Amino acid sequence: PLYDKVLNRGGQIIMSGFYREDIPAIRTKGEEEGWTYLRFTEMDQWVAVTFMK
């Protein structure tokens, strides 16, 4: 909820420091906030997910 208050409509947020298997839970929470899941990127075993409001 805090991020949603400061993120402008059309703005993007990148959240990182997760494992690939965490993506479904993170995606679900983001979509519950009304955000659109855009993509994930992976480096070594770490993942970053990008959403747009």
PDBQT receptor file of N, H, CA, C and O in Angstrom, charges set to zero:
ATOM      1  N   PRO A   1       0.797  -1.209   0.000  1.00  0.00    +0.000 N 
ATOM      2  CA  PRO A   1       0.000   0.000   0.000  1.00  0.00    +0.000 C 
ATOM      3  C   PRO A   1       0.839   1.273   0.000  1.00  0.00    +0.000 C 
ATOM      4  O   PRO A   1       0.452   2.259  -0.627  1.00  0.00    +0.000 OA
ATOM      5  N   LEU A   2       1.964   1.274   0.681  1.00  0.00    +0.000 N 
ATOM      6  H   LEU A   2       2.279   0.473   1.190  1.00  0.00    +0.000 HD
ATOM      7  CA  LEU A   2       2.805   2.474   0.733  1.00  0.00    +0.000 C 
ATOM      8  C   LEU A   2       3.340   2.823  -0.652  1.00  0.00    +0.000 C 
ATOM      9  O   LEU A   2       3.291   3.984  -1.058  1.00  0.00    +0.000 OA
ATOM     10  N   TYR A   3       3.844   1.842  -1.374  1.00  0.00    +0.000 N 
ATOM     11  H   TYR A   3       3.884   0.899  -1.044  1.00  0.00    +0.000 HD
ATOM     12  CA  TYR A   3       4.379   2.116  -2.705  1.00  0.00    +0.000 C 
ATOM     13  C   TYR A   3       3.283   2.613  -3.636  1.00  0.00    +0.000 C 
ATOM     14  O   TYR A   3       3.527   3.484  -4.471  1.00  0.00    +0.000 OA
ATOM     15  N   ASP A   4       2.093   2.077  -3.503  1.00  0.00    +0.000 N 
ATOM     16  H   ASP A   4       1.894   1.370  -2.825  1.00  0.00    +0.000 HD
ATOM     17  CA  ASP A   4       0.997   2.481  -4.370  1.00  0.00    +0.000 C 
ATOM     18  C   ASP A   4       0.658   3.954  -4.183  1.00  0.00    +0.000 C 
ATOM     19  O   ASP A   4       0.260   4.624  -5.137  1.00  0.00    +0.000 OA
ATOM     20  N   LYS A   5       0.809   4.461  -2.975  1.00  0.00    +0.000 N 
ATOM     21  H   LYS A   5       1.132   3.917  -2.200  1.00  0.00    +0.000 HD
ATOM     22  CA  LYS A   5       0.494   5.861  -2.697  1.00  0.00    +0.000 C 
ATOM     23  C   LYS A   5       1.470   6.826  -3.363  1.00  0.00    +0.000 C 
ATOM     24  O   LYS A   5       1.091   7.948  -3.700  1.00  0.00    +0.000 OA
ATOM     25  N   VAL A   6       2.709   6.411  -3.557  1.00  0.00    +0.000 N 
ATOM     26  H   VAL A   6       3.017   5.500  -3.283  1.00  0.00    +0.000 HD
ATOM     27  CA  VAL A   6       3.715   7.319  -4.119  1.00  0.00    +0.000 C 
ATOM     28  C   VAL A   6       4.019   7.049  -5.592  1.00  0.00    +0.000 C 
ATOM     29  O   VAL A   6       4.740   7.818  -6.228  1.00  0.00    +0.000 OA
ATOM     30  N   LEU A   7       3.478   5.968  -6.132  1.00  0.00    +0.000 N 
ATOM     31  H   LEU A   7       2.892   5.343  -5.615  1.00  0.00    +0.000 HD
ATOM     32  CA  LEU A   7       3.714   5.624  -7.533  1.00  0.00    +0.000 C 
ATOM     33  C   LEU A   7       2.636   6.261  -8.400  1.00  0.00    +0.000 C 
ATOM     34  O   LEU A   7       1.447   6.019  -8.196  1.00  0.00    +0.000 OA
ATOM     35  N   ASN A   8       3.047   7.068  -9.359  1.00  0.00    +0.000 N 
ATOM     36  H   ASN A   8       4.013   7.265  -9.525  1.00  0.00    +0.000 HD
ATOM     37  CA  ASN A   8       2.098   7.720 -10.267  1.00  0.00    +0.000 C 
ATOM     38  C   ASN A   8       1.524   6.720 -11.255  1.00  0.00    +0.000 C 
ATOM     39  O   ASN A   8       2.164   5.726 -11.596  1.00  0.00    +0.000 OA
ATOM     40  N   ARG A   9       0.310   6.996 -11.708  1.00  0.00    +0.000 N 
ATOM     41  H   ARG A   9      -0.210   7.804 -11.431  1.00  0.00    +0.000 HD
ATOM     42  CA  ARG A   9      -0.301   6.151 -12.732  1.00  0.00    +0.000 C 
ATOM     43  C   ARG A   9       0.603   6.153 -13.969  1.00  0.00    +0.000 C 
ATOM     44  O   ARG A   9       1.037   7.210 -14.429  1.00  0.00    +0.000 OA
ATOM     45  N   GLY A  10       0.876   4.975 -14.493  1.00  0.00    +0.000 N 
ATOM     46  H   GLY A  10       0.524   4.117 -14.120  1.00  0.00    +0.000 HD
ATOM     47  CA  GLY A  10       1.785   4.833 -15.622  1.00  0.00    +0.000 C 
ATOM     48  C   GLY A  10       3.232   4.669 -15.187  1.00  0.00    +0.000 C 
ATOM     49  O   GLY A  10       4.100   4.352 -16.001  1.00  0.00    +0.000 OA
ATOM     50  N   GLY A  11       3.491   4.885 -13.897  1.00  0.00    +0.000 N 
ATOM     51  H   GLY A  11       2.785   5.142 -13.236  1.00  0.00    +0.000 HD
ATOM     52  CA  GLY A  11       4.840   4.718 -13.362  1.00  0.00    +0.000 C 
ATOM     53  C   GLY A  11       5.188   3.245 -13.200  1.00  0.00    +0.000 C 
ATOM     54  O   GLY A  11       4.309   2.393 -13.074  1.00  0.00    +0.000 OA
ATOM     55  N   GLN A  12       6.469   2.966 -13.206  1.00  0.00    +0.000 N 
ATOM     56  H   GLN A  12       7.184   3.658 -13.308  1.00  0.00    +0.000 HD
ATOM     57  CA  GLN A  12       6.940   1.597 -13.046  1.00  0.00    +0.000 C 
ATOM     58  C   GLN A  12       7.706   1.451 -11.745  1.00  0.00    +0.000 C 
ATOM     59  O   GLN A  12       8.354   2.383 -11.270  1.00  0.00    +0.000 OA
ATOM     60  N   ILE A  13       7.611   0.250 -11.182  1.00  0.00    +0.000 N 
ATOM     61  H   ILE A  13       7.084  -0.507 -11.568  1.00  0.00    +0.000 HD
ATOM     62  CA  ILE A  13       8.351  -0.071  -9.971  1.00  0.00    +0.000 C 
ATOM     63  C   ILE A  13       9.088  -1.387 -10.200  1.00  0.00    +0.000 C 
ATOM     64  O   ILE A  13       8.531  -2.348 -10.730  1.00  0.00    +0.000 OA
ATOM     65  N   ILE A  14      10.337  -1.406  -9.793  1.00  0.00    +0.000 N 
ATOM     66  H   ILE A  14      10.790  -0.626  -9.362  1.00  0.00    +0.000 HD
ATOM     67  CA  ILE A  14      11.163  -2.606  -9.906  1.00  0.00    +0.000 C 
ATOM     68  C   ILE A  14      11.465  -3.080  -8.493  1.00  0.00    +0.000 C 
ATOM     69  O   ILE A  14      11.958  -2.321  -7.658  1.00  0.00    +0.000 OA
ATOM     70  N   MET A  15      11.166  -4.331  -8.245  1.00  0.00    +0.000 N 
ATOM     71  H   MET A  15      10.766  -4.948  -8.923  1.00  0.00    +0.000 HD
ATOM     72  CA  MET A  15      11.453  -4.945  -6.945  1.00  0.00    +0.000 C 
ATOM     73  C   MET A  15      12.446  -6.069  -7.179  1.00  0.00    +0.000 C 
ATOM     74  O   MET A  15      12.258  -6.901  -8.066  1.00  0.00    +0.000 OA
ATOM     75  N   SER A  16      13.494  -6.090  -6.387  1.00  0.00    +0.000 N 
ATOM     76  H   SER A  16      13.647  -5.414  -5.666  1.00  0.00    +0.000 HD
ATOM     77  CA  SER A  16      14.540  -7.082  -6.633  1.00  0.00    +0.000 C 
ATOM     78  C   SER A  16      14.968  -7.770  -5.345  1.00  0.00    +0.000 C 
ATOM     79  O   SER A  16      14.593  -7.374  -4.242  1.00  0.00    +0.000 OA
ATOM     80  N   GLY A  17      15.771  -8.818  -5.528  1.00  0.00    +0.000 N 
ATOM     81  H   GLY A  17      16.076  -9.139  -6.424  1.00  0.00    +0.000 HD
ATOM     82  CA  GLY A  17      16.304  -9.567  -4.398  1.00  0.00    +0.000 C 
ATOM     83  C   GLY A  17      15.492 -10.808  -4.084  1.00  0.00    +0.000 C 
ATOM     84  O   GLY A  17      15.444 -11.251  -2.936  1.00  0.00    +0.000 OA
ATOM     85  N   PHE A  18      14.859 -11.367  -5.092  1.00  0.00    +0.000 N 
ATOM     86  H   PHE A  18      14.898 -11.008  -6.024  1.00  0.00    +0.000 HD
ATOM     87  CA  PHE A  18      14.007 -12.537  -4.909  1.00  0.00    +0.000 C 
ATOM     88  C   PHE A  18      14.564 -13.724  -5.683  1.00  0.00    +0.000 C 
ATOM     89  O   PHE A  18      15.450 -13.588  -6.527  1.00  0.00    +0.000 OA
ATOM     90  N   TYR A  19      14.015 -14.886  -5.369  1.00  0.00    +0.000 N 
ATOM     91  H   TYR A  19      13.295 -14.997  -4.684  1.00  0.00    +0.000 HD
ATOM     92  CA  TYR A  19      14.308 -16.091  -6.140  1.00  0.00    +0.000 C 
ATOM     93  C   TYR A  19      13.209 -16.286  -7.173  1.00  0.00    +0.000 C 
ATOM     94  O   TYR A  19      12.090 -15.802  -7.007  1.00  0.00    +0.000 OA
ATOM     95  N   ARG A  20      13.542 -16.999  -8.239  1.00  0.00    +0.000 N 
ATOM     96  H   ARG A  20      14.451 -17.392  -8.374  1.00  0.00    +0.000 HD
ATOM     97  CA  ARG A  20      12.581 -17.216  -9.320  1.00  0.00    +0.000 C 
ATOM     98  C   ARG A  20      11.279 -17.842  -8.807  1.00  0.00    +0.000 C 
ATOM     99  O   ARG A  20      10.193 -17.494  -9.273  1.00  0.00    +0.000 OA
ATOM    100  N   GLU A  21      11.392 -18.757  -7.856  1.00  0.00    +0.000 N 
ATOM    101  H   GLU A  21      12.273 -19.040  -7.478  1.00  0.00    +0.000 HD
ATOM    102  CA  GLU A  21      10.180 -19.415  -7.354  1.00  0.00    +0.000 C 
ATOM    103  C   GLU A  21       9.273 -18.466  -6.560  1.00  0.00    +0.000 C 
ATOM    104  O   GLU A  21       8.130 -18.813  -6.263  1.00  0.00    +0.000 OA
ATOM    105  N   ASP A  22       9.769 -17.278  -6.217  1.00  0.00    +0.000 N 
ATOM    106  H   ASP A  22      10.698 -16.996  -6.458  1.00  0.00    +0.000 HD
ATOM    107  CA  ASP A  22       8.953 -16.287  -5.505  1.00  0.00    +0.000 C 
ATOM    108  C   ASP A  22       8.081 -15.453  -6.445  1.00  0.00    +0.000 C 
ATOM    109  O   ASP A  22       7.163 -14.767  -5.994  1.00  0.00    +0.000 OA
ATOM    110  N   ILE A  23       8.360 -15.509  -7.732  1.00  0.00    +0.000 N 
ATOM    111  H   ILE A  23       9.105 -16.066  -8.098  1.00  0.00    +0.000 HD
ATOM    112  CA  ILE A  23       7.657 -14.647  -8.691  1.00  0.00    +0.000 C 
ATOM    113  C   ILE A  23       6.136 -14.790  -8.623  1.00  0.00    +0.000 C 
ATOM    114  O   ILE A  23       5.452 -13.768  -8.582  1.00  0.00    +0.000 OA
ATOM    115  N   PRO A  24       5.569 -16.000  -8.609  1.00  0.00    +0.000 N 
ATOM    116  CA  PRO A  24       4.096 -16.078  -8.587  1.00  0.00    +0.000 C 
ATOM    117  C   PRO A  24       3.463 -15.343  -7.403  1.00  0.00    +0.000 C 
ATOM    118  O   PRO A  24       2.456 -14.657  -7.576  1.00  0.00    +0.000 OA
ATOM    119  N   ALA A  25       4.031 -15.472  -6.219  1.00  0.00    +0.000 N 
ATOM    120  H   ALA A  25       4.850 -16.029  -6.078  1.00  0.00    +0.000 HD
ATOM    121  CA  ALA A  25       3.470 -14.797  -5.042  1.00  0.00    +0.000 C 
ATOM    122  C   ALA A  25       3.618 -13.282  -5.156  1.00  0.00    +0.000 C 
ATOM    123  O   ALA A  25       2.705 -12.539  -4.797  1.00  0.00    +0.000 OA
ATOM    124  N   ILE A  26       4.760 -12.826  -5.650  1.00  0.00    +0.000 N 
ATOM    125  H   ILE A  26       5.502 -13.430  -5.942  1.00  0.00    +0.000 HD
ATOM    126  CA  ILE A  26       4.996 -11.389  -5.806  1.00  0.00    +0.000 C 
ATOM    127  C   ILE A  26       4.070 -10.820  -6.880  1.00  0.00    +0.000 C 
ATOM    128  O   ILE A  26       3.503  -9.740  -6.721  1.00  0.00    +0.000 OA
ATOM    129  N   ARG A  27       3.930 -11.561  -7.964  1.00  0.00    +0.000 N 
ATOM    130  H   ARG A  27       4.391 -12.439  -8.093  1.00  0.00    +0.000 HD
ATOM    131  CA  ARG A  27       3.044 -11.118  -9.044  1.00  0.00    +0.000 C 
ATOM    132  C   ARG A  27       1.599 -11.002  -8.552  1.00  0.00    +0.000 C 
ATOM    133  O   ARG A  27       0.906 -10.033  -8.863  1.00  0.00    +0.000 OA
ATOM    134  N   THR A  28       1.157 -11.987  -7.789  1.00  0.00    +0.000 N 
ATOM    135  H   THR A  28       1.719 -12.774  -7.536  1.00  0.00    +0.000 HD
ATOM    136  CA  THR A  28      -0.203 -11.960  -7.246  1.00  0.00    +0.000 C 
ATOM    137  C   THR A  28      -0.424 -10.735  -6.372  1.00  0.00    +0.000 C 
ATOM    138  O   THR A  28      -1.444 -10.058  -6.502  1.00  0.00    +0.000 OA
ATOM    139  N   LYS A  29       0.510 -10.444  -5.492  1.00  0.00    +0.000 N 
ATOM    140  H   LYS A  29       1.339 -10.993  -5.386  1.00  0.00    +0.000 HD
ATOM    141  CA  LYS A  29       0.372  -9.279  -4.603  1.00  0.00    +0.000 C 
ATOM    142  C   LYS A  29       0.354  -7.973  -5.397  1.00  0.00    +0.000 C 
ATOM    143  O   LYS A  29      -0.441  -7.078  -5.110  1.00  0.00    +0.000 OA
ATOM    144  N   GLY A  30       1.234  -7.869  -6.397  1.00  0.00    +0.000 N 
ATOM    145  H   GLY A  30       1.879  -8.596  -6.630  1.00  0.00    +0.000 HD
ATOM    146  CA  GLY A  30       1.250  -6.665  -7.224  1.00  0.00    +0.000 C 
ATOM    147  C   GLY A  30      -0.055  -6.471  -7.972  1.00  0.00    +0.000 C 
ATOM    148  O   GLY A  30      -0.576  -5.358  -8.050  1.00  0.00    +0.000 OA
ATOM    149  N   GLU A  31      -0.579  -7.553  -8.521  1.00  0.00    +0.000 N 
ATOM    150  H   GLU A  31      -0.156  -8.456  -8.457  1.00  0.00    +0.000 HD
ATOM    151  CA  GLU A  31      -1.835  -7.463  -9.257  1.00  0.00    +0.000 C 
ATOM    152  C   GLU A  31      -3.001  -7.153  -8.321  1.00  0.00    +0.000 C 
ATOM    153  O   GLU A  31      -3.965  -6.506  -8.731  1.00  0.00    +0.000 OA
ATOM    154  N   GLU A  32      -2.925  -7.606  -7.066  1.00  0.00    +0.000 N 
ATOM    155  H   GLU A  32      -2.142  -8.130  -6.733  1.00  0.00    +0.000 HD
ATOM    156  CA  GLU A  32      -3.955  -7.244  -6.084  1.00  0.00    +0.000 C 
ATOM    157  C   GLU A  32      -3.958  -5.735  -5.817  1.00  0.00    +0.000 C 
ATOM    158  O   GLU A  32      -4.993  -5.166  -5.469  1.00  0.00    +0.000 OA
ATOM    159  N   GLU A  33      -2.804  -5.094  -5.980  1.00  0.00    +0.000 N 
ATOM    160  H   GLU A  33      -1.963  -5.556  -6.263  1.00  0.00    +0.000 HD
ATOM    161  CA  GLU A  33      -2.705  -3.638  -5.819  1.00  0.00    +0.000 C 
ATOM    162  C   GLU A  33      -3.205  -2.896  -7.058  1.00  0.00    +0.000 C 
ATOM    163  O   GLU A  33      -3.324  -1.670  -7.047  1.00  0.00    +0.000 OA
ATOM    164  N   GLY A  34      -3.497  -3.643  -8.128  1.00  0.00    +0.000 N 
ATOM    165  H   GLY A  34      -3.401  -4.639  -8.137  1.00  0.00    +0.000 HD
ATOM    166  CA  GLY A  34      -3.958  -3.028  -9.361  1.00  0.00    +0.000 C 
ATOM    167  C   GLY A  34      -2.834  -2.743 -10.341  1.00  0.00    +0.000 C 
ATOM    168  O   GLY A  34      -3.036  -2.055 -11.342  1.00  0.00    +0.000 OA
ATOM    169  N   TRP A  35      -1.641  -3.273 -10.054  1.00  0.00    +0.000 N 
ATOM    170  H   TRP A  35      -1.477  -3.831  -9.241  1.00  0.00    +0.000 HD
ATOM    171  CA  TRP A  35      -0.495  -3.063 -10.927  1.00  0.00    +0.000 C 
ATOM    172  C   TRP A  35      -0.479  -4.112 -12.031  1.00  0.00    +0.000 C 
ATOM    173  O   TRP A  35      -1.005  -5.212 -11.860  1.00  0.00    +0.000 OA
ATOM    174  N   THR A  36       0.123  -3.769 -13.157  1.00  0.00    +0.000 N 
ATOM    175  H   THR A  36       0.550  -2.876 -13.296  1.00  0.00    +0.000 HD
ATOM    176  CA  THR A  36       0.282  -4.682 -14.279  1.00  0.00    +0.000 C 
ATOM    177  C   THR A  36       1.688  -5.259 -14.246  1.00  0.00    +0.000 C 
ATOM    178  O   THR A  36       2.672  -4.520 -14.222  1.00  0.00    +0.000 OA
ATOM    179  N   TYR A  37       1.776  -6.573 -14.246  1.00  0.00    +0.000 N 
ATOM    180  H   TYR A  37       0.976  -7.173 -14.267  1.00  0.00    +0.000 HD
ATOM    181  CA  TYR A  37       3.074  -7.245 -14.277  1.00  0.00    +0.000 C 
ATOM    182  C   TYR A  37       3.653  -7.088 -15.677  1.00  0.00    +0.000 C 
ATOM    183  O   TYR A  37       2.980  -7.384 -16.664  1.00  0.00    +0.000 OA
ATOM    184  N   LEU A  38       4.896  -6.627 -15.769  1.00  0.00    +0.000 N 
ATOM    185  H   LEU A  38       5.443  -6.387 -14.967  1.00  0.00    +0.000 HD
ATOM    186  CA  LEU A  38       5.523  -6.421 -17.069  1.00  0.00    +0.000 C 
ATOM    187  C   LEU A  38       6.542  -7.499 -17.406  1.00  0.00    +0.000 C 
ATOM    188  O   LEU A  38       6.509  -8.072 -18.495  1.00  0.00    +0.000 OA
ATOM    189  N   ARG A  39       7.458  -7.779 -16.462  1.00  0.00    +0.000 N 
ATOM    190  H   ARG A  39       7.485  -7.313 -15.577  1.00  0.00    +0.000 HD
ATOM    191  CA  ARG A  39       8.536  -8.719 -16.786  1.00  0.00    +0.000 C 
ATOM    192  C   ARG A  39       9.341  -9.040 -15.536  1.00  0.00    +0.000 C 
ATOM    193  O   ARG A  39       9.173  -8.446 -14.471  1.00  0.00    +0.000 OA
ATOM    194  N   PHE A  40      10.218 -10.007 -15.725  1.00  0.00    +0.000 N 
ATOM    195  H   PHE A  40      10.354 -10.490 -16.590  1.00  0.00    +0.000 HD
ATOM    196  CA  PHE A  40      11.220 -10.269 -14.702  1.00  0.00    +0.000 C 
ATOM    197  C   PHE A  40      12.564 -10.386 -15.386  1.00  0.00    +0.000 C 
ATOM    198  O   PHE A  40      12.645 -10.756 -16.557  1.00  0.00    +0.000 OA
ATOM    199  N   THR A  41      13.603 -10.076 -14.666  1.00  0.00    +0.000 N 
ATOM    200  H   THR A  41      13.537  -9.776 -13.714  1.00  0.00    +0.000 HD
ATOM    201  CA  THR A  41      14.967 -10.276 -15.138  1.00  0.00    +0.000 C 
ATOM    202  C   THR A  41      15.691 -11.087 -14.076  1.00  0.00    +0.000 C 
ATOM    203  O   THR A  41      15.369 -11.021 -12.889  1.00  0.00    +0.000 OA
ATOM    204  N   GLU A  42      16.673 -11.851 -14.530  1.00  0.00    +0.000 N 
ATOM    205  H   GLU A  42      16.934 -11.904 -15.494  1.00  0.00    +0.000 HD
ATOM    206  CA  GLU A  42      17.387 -12.737 -13.616  1.00  0.00    +0.000 C 
ATOM    207  C   GLU A  42      18.887 -12.596 -13.817  1.00  0.00    +0.000 C 
ATOM    208  O   GLU A  42      19.374 -12.549 -14.946  1.00  0.00    +0.000 OA
ATOM    209  N   MET A  43      19.605 -12.530 -12.717  1.00  0.00    +0.000 N 
ATOM    210  H   MET A  43      19.209 -12.569 -11.799  1.00  0.00    +0.000 HD
ATOM    211  CA  MET A  43      21.060 -12.498 -12.752  1.00  0.00    +0.000 C 
ATOM    212  C   MET A  43      21.556 -13.438 -11.665  1.00  0.00    +0.000 C 
ATOM    213  O   MET A  43      21.175 -13.322 -10.501  1.00  0.00    +0.000 OA
ATOM    214  N   ASP A  44      22.401 -14.362 -12.061  1.00  0.00    +0.000 N 
ATOM    215  H   ASP A  44      22.710 -14.456 -13.007  1.00  0.00    +0.000 HD
ATOM    216  CA  ASP A  44      22.831 -15.424 -11.165  1.00  0.00    +0.000 C 
ATOM    217  C   ASP A  44      21.556 -16.130 -10.682  1.00  0.00    +0.000 C 
ATOM    218  O   ASP A  44      20.824 -16.683 -11.503  1.00  0.00    +0.000 OA
ATOM    219  N   GLN A  45      21.279 -16.124  -9.411  1.00  0.00    +0.000 N 
ATOM    220  H   GLN A  45      21.873 -15.675  -8.744  1.00  0.00    +0.000 HD
ATOM    221  CA  GLN A  45      20.050 -16.769  -8.927  1.00  0.00    +0.000 C 
ATOM    222  C   GLN A  45      19.049 -15.746  -8.399  1.00  0.00    +0.000 C 
ATOM    223  O   GLN A  45      18.054 -16.112  -7.774  1.00  0.00    +0.000 OA
ATOM    224  N   TRP A  46      19.311 -14.472  -8.649  1.00  0.00    +0.000 N 
ATOM    225  H   TRP A  46      20.120 -14.174  -9.157  1.00  0.00    +0.000 HD
ATOM    226  CA  TRP A  46      18.441 -13.410  -8.144  1.00  0.00    +0.000 C 
ATOM    227  C   TRP A  46      17.527 -12.886  -9.243  1.00  0.00    +0.000 C 
ATOM    228  O   TRP A  46      17.886 -12.879 -10.421  1.00  0.00    +0.000 OA
ATOM    229  N   VAL A  47      16.347 -12.452  -8.836  1.00  0.00    +0.000 N 
ATOM    230  H   VAL A  47      16.056 -12.458  -7.879  1.00  0.00    +0.000 HD
ATOM    231  CA  VAL A  47      15.333 -11.993  -9.778  1.00  0.00    +0.000 C 
ATOM    232  C   VAL A  47      14.862 -10.589  -9.398  1.00  0.00    +0.000 C 
ATOM    233  O   VAL A  47      14.793 -10.238  -8.220  1.00  0.00    +0.000 OA
ATOM    234  N   ALA A  48      14.542  -9.802 -10.416  1.00  0.00    +0.000 N 
ATOM    235  H   ALA A  48      14.597 -10.087 -11.372  1.00  0.00    +0.000 HD
ATOM    236  CA  ALA A  48      13.868  -8.515 -10.235  1.00  0.00    +0.000 C 
ATOM    237  C   ALA A  48      12.581  -8.565 -11.052  1.00  0.00    +0.000 C 
ATOM    238  O   ALA A  48      12.576  -9.064 -12.178  1.00  0.00    +0.000 OA
ATOM    239  N   VAL A  49      11.503  -8.054 -10.493  1.00  0.00    +0.000 N 
ATOM    240  H   VAL A  49      11.507  -7.649  -9.578  1.00  0.00    +0.000 HD
ATOM    241  CA  VAL A  49      10.230  -8.001 -11.210  1.00  0.00    +0.000 C 
ATOM    242  C   VAL A  49       9.847  -6.539 -11.430  1.00  0.00    +0.000 C 
ATOM    243  O   VAL A  49      10.122  -5.678 -10.595  1.00  0.00    +0.000 OA
ATOM    244  N   THR A  50       9.210  -6.278 -12.565  1.00  0.00    +0.000 N 
ATOM    245  H   THR A  50       8.986  -6.977 -13.244  1.00  0.00    +0.000 HD
ATOM    246  CA  THR A  50       8.789  -4.919 -12.906  1.00  0.00    +0.000 C 
ATOM    247  C   THR A  50       7.276  -4.888 -13.080  1.00  0.00    +0.000 C 
ATOM    248  O   THR A  50       6.692  -5.718 -13.776  1.00  0.00    +0.000 OA
ATOM    249  N   PHE A  51       6.662  -3.911 -12.430  1.00  0.00    +0.000 N 
ATOM    250  H   PHE A  51       7.136  -3.237 -11.864  1.00  0.00    +0.000 HD
ATOM    251  CA  PHE A  51       5.223  -3.669 -12.532  1.00  0.00    +0.000 C 
ATOM    252  C   PHE A  51       4.998  -2.241 -13.014  1.00  0.00    +0.000 C 
ATOM    253  O   PHE A  51       5.860  -1.375 -12.865  1.00  0.00    +0.000 OA
ATOM    254  N   MET A  52       3.816  -2.012 -13.597  1.00  0.00    +0.000 N 
ATOM    255  H   MET A  52       3.116  -2.715 -13.719  1.00  0.00    +0.000 HD
ATOM    256  CA  MET A  52       3.398  -0.661 -13.948  1.00  0.00    +0.000 C 
ATOM    257  C   MET A  52       2.044  -0.405 -13.291  1.00  0.00    +0.000 C 
ATOM    258  O   MET A  52       1.171  -1.273 -13.263  1.00  0.00    +0.000 OA
ATOM    259  N   LYS A  53       1.897   0.801 -12.768  1.00  0.00    +0.000 N 
ATOM    260  H   LYS A  53       2.607   1.505 -12.791  1.00  0.00    +0.000 HD
ATOM    261  CA  LYS A  53       0.629   1.172 -12.135  1.00  0.00    +0.000 C 
ATOM    262  C   LYS A  53      -0.344   1.672 -13.182  1.00  0.00    +0.000 C 
ATOM    263  O   LYS A  53      -1.473   2.035 -12.852  1.00  0.00    +0.000 OA
TER     264      LYS A  53
